[in-house]
Amino acid sequence: MEAYEELIRRVREASLLGSCAAVLGWDQRTYMPAKGALHRAQQIALLAGMVHEQTTAPAIGELLGEVEGSESVREGDSAMAVNVREIRRRYDRECKLPRALVTELARTCTLARDVWVQARRESDFALFRPWLEKIVALKRQEAEAVGYAGVPYDALLDDYEPGETAGHLATLFAALRDGLVPRVAAIQATGRRPDIAILQREYPVDRQEAFGRAAAAMIGFDFTAGRLDETTHPFCSGIGPGDTRLTTRYDPRDFGDAFFSILHEAGHGIYDQGLDPTLYGTPMGSAVSLAIHESQSRLWENFVGRSRAFWDHVFPLARRTFPEGLADVTLDAFYFAINDCRPSFIRVDADEVTYNLHVLLRFELEQALISGDLPAADVPAAWNEAVQRYFDLTPPDNSRGCLQDTHWSGGAIGYFPTYTLGNLYAAQFFGQAREDLGDLEAQFRRGEFAPLKEWLRTKIHRHGQRYRAADLVAAVTGKPLSPRSFVDYLRSKYGPLYGI
Amino acid sequence: MEAYEELIRRVREASLLGSCAAVLGWDQRTYMPAKGALHRAQQIALLAGMVHEQTTAPAIGELLGEVEGSESVREGDSAMAVNVREIRRRYDRECKLPRALVTELARTCTLARDVWVQARRESDFALFRPWLEKIVALKRQEAEAVGYAGVPYDALLDDYEPGETAGHLATLFAALRDGLVPRVAAIQATGRRPDIAILQREYPVDRQEAFGRAAAAMIGFDFTAGRLDETTHPFCSGIGPGDTRLTTRYDPRDFGDAFFSILHEAGHGIYDQGLDPTLYGTPMGSAVSLAIHESQSRLWENFVGRSRAFWDHVFPLARRTFPEGLADVTLDAFYFAINDCRPSFIRVDADEVTYNLHVLLRFELEQALISGDLPAADVPAAWNEAVQRYFDLTPPDNSRGCLQDTHWSGGAIGYFPTYTLGNLYAAQFFGQAREDLGDLEAQFRRGEFAPLKEWLRTKIHRHGQRYRAADLVAAVTGKPLSPRSFVDYLRSKYGPLYGI
């Protein structure tokens, strides 16, 4: 028991130190002055190195060895067993990474993010290219250091989605694509188009912020334990108990961009706020994986936030808030516009049907980057070729092409697939919530979101990492993950919208 | 040389880690959500403990021992000699502090600051009392651990103002008081009063912010390497090269509070921005002391920002910016109003003449707190008695009495005297700048502040800690510190204003 407590104390301290870096990362992307970038890179690299050192301290290995022999740890999913299992996983992975690689990755990615911001603004891939080359090289080193059974990409994927492999994803995603492609074609064939210009009228930023904040609070995000700020690429940062931060960006001529990203990040934030604060810093007080995290954000953004029932409740307030934009708009027209389905360039703006094709495209390219088949210099051409193939479109520039996402600049390769996994998990969870909670739509129409939030908290948030993602979905829904719930959900939603 | 380089590497790393805590401290006082306070206290305590550990690592002692023997270190004020001298001073001090005391102080003060915010808001001393008791007890432990030649208070003072003692201050401050008290009495006796109501008209917060920002930029603060944000108690945080942050608070019915605090914090910020970034993290790239830091803030706030010449240049813009407040106000009336001299309750709102009496009062009380003569519970009574004695006034409540300042809640006991020292240093520096730069007032009237800023940079900022405060003022002005320049400055400024 003493060894276990010392193990937990050490792991919590490393988490606490990591959460200091989280504050610095949040600040870097919200308020840090431009000239502070170099110093910030040094700060973050220092902390990353120290966290790595703490996480891989020989004492952790010794303590793990001690406690792994004890009986209570061998009892499947007891809290103790879960903590030891996940600490062991992390420890083994981290021990394989040389500290020099960890700090070099942290330093490079901190600097690369600022370069990416400029490159994206100026649509200048040449500016970003050397950084992408360096990051890919470092990530390949990481994969080799960590090791893998199948392909190097697996080693990176596993960091975000423990137990997931490129091979399994390829099968899952192929089935999903088979469900999506004919649906997109059928929708296109109807020739119906909502009037999306109504979402591009005047939506003053201050009112967008107030409205988004009210909606996030309404679905259950606690602003006394969180914030909402502006950034380039929206994200949510769960700094620690009582401190979860949402970010978004505003366009005064676009209602949807900020609003749905706020709901999305609030979904992440509600998960973080739902973790057990007394277990902070241990696996039992941590999120399962990125895909499960994404299931929570997509669930609130789309399954709730783009539902007809949600807007039955919220549209009158939206109309009062934005008379310039919505005074002459019917709820039917608005609901159709926020669910406009059409092939497009920008992933984060994509509708629920085509969104996953954007992810599949990135999954394809980043596997090629890591395998070495695709040199970084060829990314723009490969990207544009894939956009042609998936969407029959040609990106007008790299800002709306391969420079649109922040992930690679932050070293997050192997991260994108978790977005689509998140959609699939969300569909399966939402289906089960409906079975368990009765008429969810009626509740939404009355502005009642607490029952769903409590269900998610009880079924998912409070378990921390008790179950791996694949086990969690089986435990909650009684079925393994499949694309079926998601494809069924799209059919039942988009069929009526497009009259098919 | 190798030992010296390793010593510098270690000291810089400790500074870099400390600068992470600075970001967390800034965030705590600007944007952190209320419920994040406990986690933040744990983060800051962890970092404080780690910085302490790095600063007191036995390796530092060994490296110091090695380099102190070498010839280049014995050469008075060479960069190497200065670095070694100051690293030794810090090392010896820190080594005397048990890590448990350091983390306990960091944790307690982080929590106490939030309690103080609430106590001040609600004027509830009882809420803050147990925290003040605990902080005083911890600071007394600190004094005992560090040691002192005279009184325990010296050990605390020395942390902010190396080499300064309570005994020397008592002499200096007595001379100052002898210069101030008759001046305040003479001003009071004239019966003249500016119309300060003109400063309490409508000053919309957004325009105050824009105006304050423009003024800070005008005197030379670089906003591409800094920020301005809102807080409860204004401060400046020099996080590192390229990242210096000002804060203030706004009252829509008070022009002066925010404006002069912005100039004040910008003065601190210009000092931080003037340090040599290539020497970051070493004594040669660090500020001399708090008093010298304060000399820079007070110089820009008062000697420049409350001068007639400054407003000759700025008043037309002020009037255009705030027509509700200033359309019917003459420059003479405005200039008199911002230099209103009268006994008052709030230190940060005090005029240049009475300000130092506020500091003397705190110096008196905190010596009694540390000696044990004054129990924390008796602070409100002792405070009110002293206000009566110094100003012939009775504070209406503790918010405008002993709860007004944040310092004690942050463990900063022995800090206040540096404010008055800062005024005395500022007067002496400003006098010298006038001699060196010719007609400064004529420059201000033309909106030229760069010559003064450059003079300060060359004479003060770029030296880092080459000279201790007392040696610096002698090197720059050729004279030791005395109250004379300051008292002379007040006479020549307030004489004409009050017709005496």
Interface residues (C-beta under 8 A of the other chain):
Chain A: E13 L16 L17 S19 C20 A21 V23 L24 D27 Y31 M32 P33 A34 K35 G36 A37 L38 H39 R40 Q42 Q43 L46 L47 M50 D222 F223 T224 A225 G226 R227 D229 I239 G240 P241 G242 D243 R245 Y280
Chain B: E13 L16 L17 S19 C20 A21 V23 L24 D27 Y31 M32 P33 A34 K35 G36 A37 L38 H39 R40 Q42 Q43 L46 L47 M50 D222 F223 T224 A225 G226 R227 D229 I239 G240 P241 G242 D243 R245 Y280
